Amino acid sequence: MRYDISKTLETTPRQARERVMEVLASEGFGVLSEIDVQATMKKKLDRDMPYYTILGACNPAMAWKALEREPKIGTMLPCNVILRELESGNVEVSAVDPQASMQAVENPELGEVADEVRMRLRKVIEAV
């Protein structure tokens, strides 16, 4: 099973990030964290790599539903969305597939929440 929902864009990393932020908001997601992996690897390991950013996206209503059904589900939140520059110069945008990640949790009540979050994240990726 795939664990991501992805799309490649012919744009710059900055433009891709702006578009992803807009579309996430339109689906009710806010970004709780942003990790500049490229800068972190340079600072911590003195390694160069192409643009790579992790956005920690959260839809509060969906998070609430998940927490009501499984109090420790916070260990798997927020939903990560990555933007990474490919060798071609294009940018790949990938979101976690919540159905794949929720399979590790033995709680069937999470299925409907995972389905809805997956649908919303799929809309985000399709719309960018």
C-alpha positions as a printed Julia matrix, in Angstrom:
128×3 Matrix{Float64}:
   0.0    0.0     0.0
   1.23   3.48   -0.82
   1.64   5.78    2.15
   1.49   9.04    0.23
  -0.63  11.07   -2.16
   1.66  12.92   -4.57
   1.83  15.22   -7.55
   4.69  16.83   -9.47
   4.45  20.52  -10.34
   6.32  22.53  -12.95
   6.98  25.52  -10.72
   9.44  26.92   -8.22
   9.54  25.7    -4.63
   8.38  29.11   -3.37
   5.41  29.19   -5.73
   4.53  25.58   -4.87
   4.63  26.36   -1.14
   2.35  29.38   -1.57
  -0.15  27.35   -3.58
  -0.09  24.42   -1.12
  -0.73  26.79    1.8
  -3.72  28.34   -0.04
  -5.26  25.0    -0.95
  -4.7   23.51    2.51
  -6.59  26.47    3.99
  -9.45  25.97    1.54
  -9.85  22.41    2.88
  -9.82  23.54    6.51
  -6.16  22.8     7.27
  -3.8   25.11    9.1
  -0.05  24.64    9.21
   1.15  24.06   12.77
   4.8   23.56   11.91
   7.21  24.05    9.06
  10.56  22.29    8.92
  13.19  23.45    6.45
  14.96  20.1     6.02
  17.46  21.57    3.55
  18.65  24.2     6.07
  18.61  21.73    8.96
  20.81  19.21    7.15
  23.23  21.95    6.18
  23.43  23.27    9.74
  23.57  19.91   11.55
  25.51  17.75    9.08
  27.06  20.28    6.67
  25.3   18.43    3.85
  23.8   20.1     0.8
  20.51  18.95   -0.62
  17.75  20.36   -2.82
  14.78  22.23   -1.38
  12.83  20.02    1.04
  10.2   21.34    3.44
   7.81  19.49    5.73
   4.51  21.2     6.58
   2.66  19.88    9.62
  -0.96  20.36    8.51
  -3.93  20.04   10.82
  -7.66  20.22   10.28
  -8.92  20.95   13.82
 -12.36  19.4    13.29
 -10.84  16.18   11.97
  -8.21  16.11   14.73
 -10.98  16.5    17.32
 -12.91  13.57   15.84
  -9.78  11.41   15.85
  -8.87  12.35   19.43
 -12.39  11.52   20.61
 -12.03   8.03   19.16
  -8.4    7.4    20.1
  -6.8    9.64   22.76
  -3.2    8.68   21.87
  -3.68   9.41   18.16
  -1.82  12.67   18.74
   1.36  10.62   18.32
   0.45  10.45   14.62
  -0.66  14.06   14.16
  -0.38  16.43   12.35
  -0.65  15.27    8.74
   2.67  15.89    7.03
   2.82  17.46    3.6
   6.22  17.69    1.94
   7.52  19.82   -0.88
  10.76  18.67   -2.45
  12.68  19.87   -5.45
  13.46  17.14   -7.99
  16.57  16.91  -10.16
  14.46  18.17  -13.07
  13.79  21.4   -11.17
  10.13  20.48  -10.72
   8.6   20.24   -7.26
   6.93  17.14   -5.88
   4.17  17.72   -3.34
   3.28  14.72   -1.19
   0.83  14.26    1.67
   0.65  11.36    4.06
  -2.16   8.92    3.3
  -4.0    8.77    6.64
  -5.61   5.45    5.75
  -2.17   3.87    5.49
  -0.9    5.38    8.73
  -4.08   4.58   10.68
  -3.77   0.88    9.84
  -1.18   0.68   12.6
  -3.84   1.67   15.14
  -6.19  -1.09   16.19
  -9.31   1.05   16.38
 -11.92   0.62   13.62
 -13.66   3.87   14.65
 -10.76   5.81   13.14
 -11.58   4.53    9.67
 -14.26   7.11    8.91
 -12.03   9.95   10.11
  -9.09   8.65    8.06
 -11.34   8.36    5.0
 -12.47  11.98    5.3
  -8.97  13.33    5.93
  -7.67  11.3     2.98
 -10.4   12.74    0.75
  -9.49  16.29    1.81
  -5.76  15.75    1.36
  -6.38  14.18   -2.05
  -8.35  17.32   -3.02
  -5.41  19.45   -1.86
  -2.91  17.52   -3.94
  -5.18  17.49   -7.0
  -5.8   21.24   -6.71
  -2.19  22.42   -6.43
